[in-house]
């Protein structure tokens, strides 16, 4: 009886050891499979990291190139703005010169024609050189004196009228 119990116990222990060995082999296979998956995932992560670093370097190079281009374009834009301003000024000057004067200033001395000038200042200067009182000009002749009695008179005449 003692022997039967021992044999039965020994057989149960052997069967339990076999099940433990089978379970251990299964766990080892699962560990091996998980290690392979981890190695594949690590390799993928390393490859993705390297690709992302390469793309980051390319983006940094492109950003530096674009910054240089932007600097150049800003400088060119400033020059273009200055050029346009100068061109507008030149066009205004050319238009003024091509239009010619739209009026003349005629100097009369005692009602007789004395000289013709492009500006009123030039007319005053000419009359003063020939004897008119400097600074003694009035805006228009008085109504009680005829224009022939005024010693010096400047009158504006429109051109082309």
C-alpha positions as CSV (number, residue, x, y, z in Angstrom):
1,X,0.0,0.0,0.0
2,X,2.7,2.2,0.8
3,X,4.3,1.4,-2.5
4,X,1.1,2.0,-4.5
5,X,0.7,5.4,-3.0
6,X,4.3,6.3,-3.8
7,X,4.0,5.0,-7.3
8,X,0.8,6.9,-7.8
9,X,2.4,10.0,-6.4
10,X,5.5,9.5,-8.5
11,X,3.4,9.1,-11.6
12,X,1.3,12.2,-10.8
13,X,4.5,14.2,-10.2
14,X,6.0,12.9,-13.5
15,X,2.8,13.9,-15.3
16,X,2.8,17.3,-13.6
17,X,6.5,17.8,-14.6
18,X,5.7,16.9,-18.2
19,X,2.9,19.4,-18.3
20,X,5.2,22.0,-16.8
21,X,7.8,21.2,-19.4
22,X,5.2,21.6,-22.2
23,X,4.0,24.8,-20.7
24,X,7.6,26.0,-20.3
25,X,8.4,25.2,-24.0
26,X,5.2,27.1,-25.0
27,X,6.2,30.1,-22.9
28,X,9.7,30.0,-24.3
29,X,8.3,29.9,-27.9
30,X,6.1,32.9,-27.0
31,X,9.1,34.8,-25.6
32,X,11.1,34.0,-28.7
33,X,8.2,35.3,-30.9
34,X,7.9,38.4,-28.8
35,X,11.6,39.1,-28.9
36,X,11.6,38.7,-32.8
37,X,8.6,41.2,-32.9
38,X,10.4,43.6,-30.6
39,X,13.6,43.3,-32.8
40,X,11.5,44.0,-36.0
41,X,9.7,46.9,-34.2
42,X,13.1,48.3,-33.0
43,X,14.5,48.1,-36.6
44,X,11.4,49.8,-38.0
45,X,11.7,52.5,-35.3
46,X,15.4,53.0,-36.1
47,X,14.7,53.2,-39.8
48,X,11.8,55.7,-39.2
49,X,14.0,57.8,-36.9
50,X,16.8,57.9,-39.5
51,X,14.4,58.8,-42.3
52,X,12.8,61.6,-40.1
53,X,16.3,62.9,-39.2
54,X,17.2,63.0,-42.9
55,X,13.9,64.8,-43.8
56,X,14.6,67.3,-40.9
57,X,18.0,68.1,-42.3
58,X,16.6,68.6,-45.8
59,X,13.9,70.8,-44.4
60,X,16.5,72.9,-42.5
61,X,18.6,73.3,-45.6
62,X,15.5,74.3,-47.6
63,X,14.5,76.7,-44.9
64,X,17.9,78.4,-45.0
65,X,17.8,78.6,-48.8
66,X,14.3,80.1,-48.7
67,X,15.4,82.6,-46.0
68,X,18.2,83.7,-48.3
69,X,15.8,84.0,-51.2
70,X,13.4,86.0,-49.1
71,X,16.2,88.3,-48.1
72,X,17.1,88.8,-51.7
73,X,13.5,89.4,-52.7
74,X,13.0,91.9,-50.0
75,X,16.0,93.8,-51.1
76,X,14.8,93.6,-54.7
77,X,11.4,94.8,-53.7
78,X,12.9,97.9,-52.0
79,X,14.8,98.7,-55.1
80,X,11.7,98.2,-57.2
81,X,9.8,100.6,-55.0
82,X,12.5,103.2,-55.2
83,X,12.7,102.7,-59.0
84,X,8.9,103.2,-59.3
85,X,9.1,106.4,-57.2
86,X,11.9,107.8,-59.4
87,X,10.0,106.8,-62.5
88,X,6.8,108.6,-61.2
89,X,8.9,111.7,-60.5
90,X,10.5,111.5,-64.0
91,X,7.1,111.1,-65.6
92,X,5.7,114.1,-63.8
93,X,8.6,116.2,-64.8
94,X,8.3,115.0,-68.4
95,X,4.6,115.7,-68.5
96,X,5.1,119.2,-67.1
97,X,7.8,119.9,-69.6
98,X,5.8,118.5,-72.5
99,X,2.7,120.4,-71.6
100,X,4.5,123.8,-71.6
101,X,3.1,126.8,-69.8
102,X,-0.6,127.4,-69.8
103,X,-0.2,131.2,-69.1
104,X,2.2,134.1,-69.6
105,X,2.7,137.3,-67.6
106,X,2.8,140.5,-69.6
107,X,4.4,143.6,-68.3
108,X,2.9,146.9,-69.4
109,X,4.6,150.3,-68.9
110,X,2.0,153.2,-69.1
111,X,-0.3,150.9,-71.0
112,X,2.3,149.9,-73.6
113,X,3.6,146.3,-73.9
114,X,7.0,146.1,-72.2
115,X,7.8,142.3,-72.0
116,X,6.4,138.8,-71.7
117,X,7.4,136.2,-69.0
118,X,6.7,132.7,-68.0
119,X,6.3,133.5,-64.3
120,X,5.0,136.4,-62.3
121,X,8.2,136.7,-60.4
122,X,10.2,136.9,-63.6
123,X,7.9,139.7,-64.8
124,X,8.3,141.6,-61.6
125,X,12.1,141.3,-61.7
126,X,12.2,142.6,-65.3
127,X,10.0,145.6,-64.5
128,X,12.0,146.4,-61.4
129,X,15.2,146.3,-63.4
130,X,13.7,148.9,-65.7
131,X,12.6,151.3,-63.0
132,X,9.4,149.9,-61.3
133,X,9.3,150.4,-57.5
134,X,10.4,147.1,-55.9
135,X,7.5,145.5,-53.8
136,X,5.0,148.2,-55.0
137,X,2.8,145.8,-56.9
138,X,-1.0,145.6,-56.4
139,X,-3.3,142.7,-57.2
140,X,-5.3,144.7,-59.8
141,X,-5.6,148.3,-61.0
142,X,-8.1,150.5,-59.2
143,X,-11.4,151.1,-60.8
144,X,-11.1,154.9,-60.7
145,X,-7.8,154.9,-62.8
146,X,-7.5,153.5,-66.3
147,X,-4.9,150.9,-66.8
148,X,-2.9,153.3,-69.1
149,X,-2.3,155.7,-66.2
150,X,-0.6,153.0,-64.1
151,X,3.2,153.3,-64.7
152,X,3.8,149.5,-64.4
153,X,1.3,146.7,-64.6
154,X,1.6,142.9,-64.9
155,X,-1.3,141.0,-66.4
156,X,-1.8,137.3,-66.7
157,X,-2.9,135.9,-70.0
158,X,-4.0,132.3,-70.6
159,X,-2.3,130.6,-73.6
160,X,-4.3,128.9,-76.3
161,X,-7.5,130.8,-75.4
